[in-house]
Amino acid sequence: MRKSNPHPSQIQPNMEKVGYWLNKALVFDLFLVFFFFAWFMVALIGNSFHFNLGLDLWQQLWQPVIQPVLGIMMAGAIASGIISKLKSLAKTEN
């Protein structure tokens, strides 16, 4: 039995769900980026006054944690743009 391709009107609700959850994940990721940036700035200022506020720990977390968070944010921004483009194409087809 051969499956037929779904009609564009059936794809659009799924795209909206994906876009909704992608935007939620990107907002969470953005707050993580803000947190890590604030931590870096506070630790850097503390380090200049010879206070240990976690700069060494931040540097240890740079590659295994912080870089992937930044990469997810960039990839998510690209994916969000693609999804919005596909949504606009689906609306013009209807």
N, CA, C and O of each residue as an XYZ file, in Angstrom:
376
protein
N       0.833     -1.165      0.000
C       0.000      0.000      0.000
C       0.888      1.242      0.000
O       1.817      1.343      0.801
N       0.615      2.144     -0.857
C       1.430      3.342     -1.028
C       0.810      4.510     -0.274
O      -0.392      4.761     -0.360
N       1.659      5.218      0.466
C       1.180      6.378      1.203
C       1.138      7.584      0.271
O       2.020      7.763     -0.569
N       0.119      8.395      0.427
C       0.051      9.622     -0.364
C       0.722     10.747      0.409
O       0.791     10.715      1.638
N       1.206     11.724     -0.308
C       1.822     12.877      0.326
C       0.760     13.694      1.053
O      -0.346     13.869      0.541
N       1.088     14.196      2.246
C       0.098     14.992      2.976
C      -0.146     16.325      2.276
O       0.746     16.891      1.643
N      -1.343     16.793      2.405
C      -1.729     18.088      1.845
C      -1.029     19.185      2.646
O      -0.836     19.027      3.851
N      -0.639     20.311      1.996
C       0.036     21.389      2.732
C      -0.744     21.894      3.943
O      -0.137     22.352      4.911
N      -2.080     21.820      3.911
C      -2.854     22.276      5.064
C      -2.673     21.351      6.261
O      -2.899     21.760      7.400
N      -2.261     20.090      6.011
C      -1.981     19.168      7.114
C      -0.579     19.386      7.673
O      -0.328     19.087      8.841
N       0.315     19.891      6.874
C       1.690     20.120      7.314
C       1.775     21.372      8.180
O       2.556     21.410      9.130
N       0.998     22.379      7.872
C       1.112     23.663      8.556
C       0.909     23.576     10.067
O       1.701     24.180     10.791
N      -0.105     22.860     10.606
C      -0.202     22.783     12.068
C       1.021     22.144     12.714
O       1.436     22.550     13.799
N       1.597     21.148     12.052
C       2.811     20.529     12.592
C       3.969     21.520     12.585
O       4.752     21.563     13.533
N       4.084     22.307     11.537
C       5.144     23.309     11.460
C       4.956     24.363     12.547
O       5.932     24.858     13.112
N       3.704     24.704     12.839
C       3.462     25.681     13.896
C       3.853     25.124     15.254
O       4.387     25.855     16.088
N       3.594     23.831     15.492
C       4.000     23.208     16.749
C       5.519     23.185     16.873
O       6.072     23.502     17.927
N       6.183     22.809     15.790
C       7.649     22.776     15.809
C       8.198     24.177     16.038
O       9.120     24.367     16.831
N       7.635     25.149     15.346
C       8.084     26.525     15.522
C       7.845     27.030     16.927
O       8.681     27.747     17.475
N       6.713     26.668     17.526
C       6.388     27.087     18.884
C       7.402     26.539     19.869
O       7.931     27.285     20.694
N       7.681     25.236     19.794
C       8.616     24.633     20.730
C      10.054     25.060     20.456
O      10.860     25.157     21.381
N      10.372     25.311     19.214
C      11.703     25.821     18.892
C      11.899     27.207     19.499
O      12.958     27.505     20.050
N      10.878     28.047     19.397
C      10.980     29.380     19.990
C      11.099     29.305     21.509
O      11.860     30.068     22.103
N      10.356     28.396     22.148
C      10.471     28.216     23.605
C      11.896     27.795     23.979
O      12.476     28.326     24.926
N      12.450     26.847     23.236
C      13.803     26.368     23.522
C      14.829     27.479     23.294
O      15.799     27.593     24.043
N      14.617     28.292     22.266
C      15.549     29.386     21.996
C      15.495     30.459     23.079
O      16.523     31.042     23.422
N      14.320     30.722     23.615
C      14.208     31.698     24.706
C      14.958     31.178     25.931
O      15.695     31.928     26.571
N      14.775     29.899     26.260
C      15.515     29.303     27.372
C      17.017     29.380     27.118
O      17.784     29.735     28.014
N      17.435     29.051     25.910
C      18.845     29.086     25.544
C      19.398     30.507     25.624
O      20.538     30.712     26.040
N      18.595     31.477     25.231
C      19.026     32.874     25.303
C      19.282     33.291     26.745
O      20.255     33.988     27.032
N      18.403     32.862     27.655
C      18.621     33.188     29.056
C      19.868     32.499     29.604
O      20.552     33.057     30.462
N      20.171     31.305     29.124
C      21.430     30.659     29.500
C      22.625     31.475     29.020
O      23.598     31.647     29.754
N      22.553     31.972     27.799
C      23.640     32.794     27.265
C      23.802     34.059     28.108
O      24.923     34.445     28.438
N      22.682     34.707     28.458
C      22.750     35.894     29.315
C      23.364     35.559     30.676
O      24.180     36.318     31.199
N      22.964     34.417     31.246
C      23.514     34.001     32.536
C      25.019     33.808     32.447
O      25.760     34.320     33.287
N      25.483     33.072     31.433
C      26.918     32.821     31.299
C      27.687     34.117     31.032
O      28.811     34.279     31.508
N      27.091     35.032     30.278
C      27.752     36.313     30.027
C      27.860     37.126     31.313
O      28.911     37.700     31.597
N      26.776     37.178     32.093
C      26.795     37.920     33.356
C      27.811     37.310     34.315
O      28.552     38.026     34.988
N      27.836     35.970     34.369
C      28.807     35.287     35.223
C      30.229     35.650     34.792
O      31.086     35.928     35.630
N      30.469     35.644     33.488
C      31.802     35.982     32.982
C      32.189     37.404     33.371
O      33.312     37.643     33.816
N      31.267     38.347     33.205
C      31.590     39.742     33.524
C      31.860     39.922     35.016
O      32.817     40.599     35.392
N      31.026     39.325     35.868
C      31.223     39.436     37.319
C      32.539     38.771     37.721
O      33.291     39.328     38.521
N      32.823     37.600     37.183
C      34.062     36.893     37.512
C      35.280     37.654     37.011
O      36.319     37.666     37.672
N      35.165     38.281     35.862
C      36.282     39.055     35.314
C      36.558     40.293     36.157
O      37.714     40.615     36.431
N      35.515     40.978     36.563
C      35.689     42.153     37.429
C      36.245     41.723     38.786
O      37.140     42.369     39.330
N      35.706     40.625     39.328
C      36.236     40.115     40.593
C      37.689     39.716     40.480
O      38.470     39.942     41.404
N      38.060     39.129     39.365
C      39.454     38.730     39.159
C      40.379     39.944     39.112
O      41.519     39.872     39.571
N      39.900     41.051     38.563
C      40.743     42.250     38.504
C      40.977     42.844     39.901
O      41.957     43.555     40.122
N      40.062     42.544     40.847
C      40.233     42.977     42.235
C      40.763     41.840     43.124
O      40.728     41.933     44.351
N      41.245     40.788     42.496
C      41.836     39.623     43.167
C      40.826     38.885     44.052
O      41.182     38.376     45.115
N      39.568     38.831     43.608
C      38.539     38.011     44.241
C      38.248     36.826     43.328
O      38.122     36.977     42.113
N      38.143     35.648     43.932
C      37.827     34.470     43.146
C      36.310     34.332     43.053
O      35.665     33.891     44.004
N      35.746     34.705     41.919
C      34.305     34.617     41.706
C      33.950     33.592     40.631
O      32.876     33.672     40.034
N      34.826     32.641     40.381
C      34.509     31.543     39.485
C      35.015     31.681     38.064
O      34.514     30.998     37.170
N      35.982     32.534     37.830
C      36.507     32.677     36.475
C      37.175     31.391     36.000
O      37.036     31.006     34.839
N      37.902     30.726     36.900
C      38.543     29.464     36.523
C      37.512     28.403     36.154
O      37.692     27.673     35.180
N      36.434     28.316     36.928
C      35.371     27.360     36.615
C      34.696     27.725     35.297
O      34.387     26.847     34.492
N      34.469     29.015     35.075
C      33.854     29.457     33.825
C      34.715     29.038     32.638
O      34.201     28.566     31.624
N      36.032     29.216     32.772
C      36.941     28.830     31.694
C      36.940     27.320     31.471
O      37.078     26.864     30.336
N      36.787     26.543     32.539
C      36.719     25.086     32.386
C      35.424     24.667     31.694
O      35.396     23.664     30.982
N      34.356     25.433     31.900
C      33.068     25.110     31.290
C      32.919     25.677     29.875
O      31.935     25.385     29.196
N      33.866     26.470     29.433
C      33.748     27.136     28.133
C      33.519     26.143     27.000
O      32.540     26.261     26.263
N      34.402     25.179     26.856
C      34.277     24.268     25.724
C      33.175     23.218     25.892
O      32.419     23.005     24.944
N      33.041     22.548     27.047
C      32.014     21.496     27.110
C      30.585     21.991     27.309
O      29.646     21.255     27.006
N      30.386     23.220     27.811
C      29.030     23.681     28.113
C      28.661     24.949     27.354
O      27.637     24.990     26.673
N      29.482     25.973     27.467
C      29.102     27.289     26.962
C      29.135     27.343     25.434
O      28.228     27.911     24.825
N      30.146     26.774     24.809
C      30.177     26.770     23.344
C      28.994     26.027     22.734
O      28.421     26.520     21.763
N      28.597     24.853     23.260
C      27.392     24.219     22.701
C      26.125     25.056     22.889
O      25.251     25.055     22.023
N      26.021     25.769     24.015
C      24.861     26.638     24.229
C      24.819     27.727     23.159
O      23.756     28.038     22.622
N      25.973     28.301     22.855
C      26.042     29.316     21.799
C      25.736     28.715     20.426
O      25.054     29.337     19.611
N      26.237     27.517     20.174
C      25.977     26.838     18.904
C      24.506     26.493     18.731
O      23.958     26.621     17.635
N      23.864     26.054     19.812
C      22.428     25.761     19.746
C      21.647     27.024     19.436
O      20.691     26.995     18.662
N      22.053     28.134     20.041
C      21.357     29.388     19.777
C      21.504     29.799     18.305
O      20.539     30.246     17.686
N      22.683     29.651     17.763
C      22.890     30.011     16.358
C      22.127     29.073     15.421
O      21.472     29.525     14.481
N      22.214     27.776     15.680
C      21.493     26.802     14.842
C      19.986     26.997     14.966
O      19.261     26.876     13.979
N      19.517     27.292     16.157
C      18.095     27.535     16.358
C      17.610     28.771     15.644
O      16.496     28.791     15.120
N      18.429     29.800     15.615
C      18.052     31.012     14.890
C      17.932     30.723     13.391
O      17.016     31.216     12.733
N      18.845     29.934     12.862
C      18.772     29.555     11.448
C      17.540     28.697     11.192
O      16.817     28.920     10.221
N      17.299     27.716     12.062
C      16.130     26.842     11.903
C      14.830     27.629     12.025
O      13.869     27.356     11.306
N      14.796     28.595     12.923
C      13.602     29.419     13.085
C      13.331     30.218     11.812
O      12.178     30.358     11.403
N      14.363     30.732     11.197
C      14.202     31.447      9.932
C      13.697     30.544      8.823
O      12.842     30.942      8.031
N      14.218     29.339      8.764
C      13.776     28.392      7.741
C      12.320     28.009      7.957
O      11.545     27.945      7.003
N      11.941     27.754      9.212
C      10.558     27.382      9.507
C       9.605     28.521      9.163
O       8.536     28.281      8.602
N       9.977     29.755      9.491
C       9.085     30.876      9.157
C       8.967     31.043      7.644
O       7.902     31.405      7.144
N      10.042     30.783      6.917
C       9.990     30.850      5.452
C       9.065     29.763      4.898
O       8.265     30.019      3.998
N       9.180     28.550      5.444
C       8.310     27.464      5.004
C       6.844     27.756      5.342
O       5.948     27.423      4.566
N       6.604     28.375      6.496
C       5.227     28.737      6.856
C       4.665     29.757      5.876
O       3.510     29.660      5.463
N       5.484     30.731      5.508
C       4.983     31.742      4.571
C       4.754     31.131      3.188
O       3.825     31.532      2.487
N       5.588     30.167      2.784
C       5.370     29.485      1.511
C       4.093     28.651      1.547
O       3.361     28.592      0.559
N       3.824     28.005      2.683
C       2.607     27.198      2.811
C       1.356     28.078      2.781
O       0.319     27.671      2.257
N       1.457     29.283      3.343
C       0.303     30.190      3.322
C       0.029     30.708      1.925
O      -1.129     30.903      1.554
N       1.074     30.934      1.143
C       0.852     31.435     -0.223
C       0.284     30.353     -1.126
O      -0.380     30.664     -2.115
N       0.536     29.066     -0.798
C       0.002     27.972     -1.603
C      -1.488     27.786     -1.381
O      -2.196     27.300     -2.264
N      -1.970     28.175     -0.196
C      -3.407     27.982      0.118
C      -4.225     29.043     -0.466
O      -5.446     29.041     -0.305
